[in-house]
Amino acid sequence: MPSDGPLRDSAFFEQGAALLAALADRDRLLILRILLTRDLSLNSLALITGIGAIACSKHLGALRGAGLVACIRRADTDYFSCRSDHVRKVLETLDDILPGASAERPPECGGSGAA
């Protein structure tokens, strides 16, 4: 076996494990699926998902820390978004792997997504 390449690249495995850890949560996957479709404030996201605002904020912090979610301030409100094609591919792959458990589309938010 060669002594170089991805098997010896510890940064690859560390980064991969950190990314998968950020994704390894039901509520975070739900949040990402919704944020792929539209930008939302914390309060709107908590309302749509049914996740409490404090827990939702913690999940968003973990997703931001992993570079999966961005935060944009408009007026006096922070809006969260996910524009990552990589996240979209991961969720599509989960749909393919788990076809019987394919996630329902997220509920629609009335209006423009403002809190």
C-alpha positions in Angstrom: 0.0 0.0 0.0 1.4 3.4 -0.9 2.6 5.5 2.0 1.1 8.7 0.7 -2.3 9.9 -0.5 -5.6 10.4 1.3 -5.1 7.5 3.7 -2.2 9.4 5.3 -3.8 12.8 5.2 -5.0 13.3 8.8 -6.4 16.7 7.9 -8.8 15.1 5.5 -10.1 12.7 8.2 -10.3 15.4 10.8 -12.2 17.8 8.6 -14.4 15.0 7.3 -15.3 13.9 10.9 -16.0 17.5 11.9 -18.3 17.9 8.9 -20.2 14.7 9.6 -20.5 15.5 13.2 -22.2 18.8 12.3 -24.6 16.9 10.0 -25.2 14.1 12.5 -28.3 15.5 14.0 -32.0 15.2 13.0 -32.8 18.8 13.7 -29.7 20.2 11.9 -30.6 18.2 8.8 -34.1 19.6 8.9 -32.8 23.1 9.4 -30.4 22.7 6.4 -33.2 21.3 4.2 -35.3 24.3 4.9 -32.5 26.9 4.6 -31.6 25.5 1.1 -35.0 26.8 0.0 -35.1 30.2 1.6 -33.4 32.6 4.1 -35.1 32.7 7.4 -34.8 34.5 10.8 -34.2 32.5 13.9 -37.8 33.0 15.1 -39.3 32.0 11.7 -37.0 28.9 11.6 -38.0 27.9 15.1 -41.7 28.3 14.3 -41.5 26.3 11.1 -39.4 23.5 12.5 -41.0 23.3 15.9 -37.6 23.5 17.5 -37.3 25.9 20.5 -35.6 29.1 19.7 -32.7 28.4 22.1 -32.1 24.9 20.7 -32.4 26.3 17.2 -29.9 29.0 17.9 -27.4 26.3 19.2 -27.9 24.2 16.1 -27.4 27.3 13.8 -24.2 28.0 15.8 -22.9 24.5 15.1 -23.8 24.7 11.4 -22.2 28.2 11.1 -19.1 26.9 12.8 -18.9 24.1 10.3 -19.3 26.6 7.5 -22.6 25.2 6.3 -24.8 28.2 7.1 -24.3 31.9 6.6 -25.9 34.7 8.6 -26.9 38.0 6.9 -28.1 41.0 8.9 -31.0 42.9 7.4 -32.2 46.0 9.3 -32.3 44.6 12.9 -32.8 40.9 12.1 -30.3 38.2 11.3 -31.3 35.9 8.5 -29.8 32.5 8.0 -29.1 30.8 4.7 -27.5 27.7 3.1 -26.3 28.1 -0.5 -24.0 25.0 -0.5 -24.4 22.6 -3.4 -22.4 20.2 -1.2 -25.1 20.2 1.5 -27.8 19.8 -1.2 -25.8 16.7 -2.6 -25.5 15.2 0.9 -29.3 15.5 1.5 -30.0 14.1 -2.0 -27.7 11.2 -1.3 -29.5 10.5 2.0 -32.8 10.5 0.0 -31.2 7.9 -2.4 -29.8 5.8 0.4 -33.0 5.9 2.5 -35.7 6.0 -0.1 -38.4 4.6 2.2 -37.6 7.3 4.8 -37.3 10.2 2.3 -37.9 13.4 4.1 -41.0 15.3 3.4 -40.5 18.7 2.0 -40.3 21.4 4.6 -43.5 23.3 5.5 -44.0 26.6 3.6 -43.5 29.8 5.5 -46.2 32.4 5.0 -45.0 35.6 3.4 -41.4 36.5 2.7 -39.8 34.6 5.5 -39.5 37.7 7.8 -39.9 37.2 11.5 
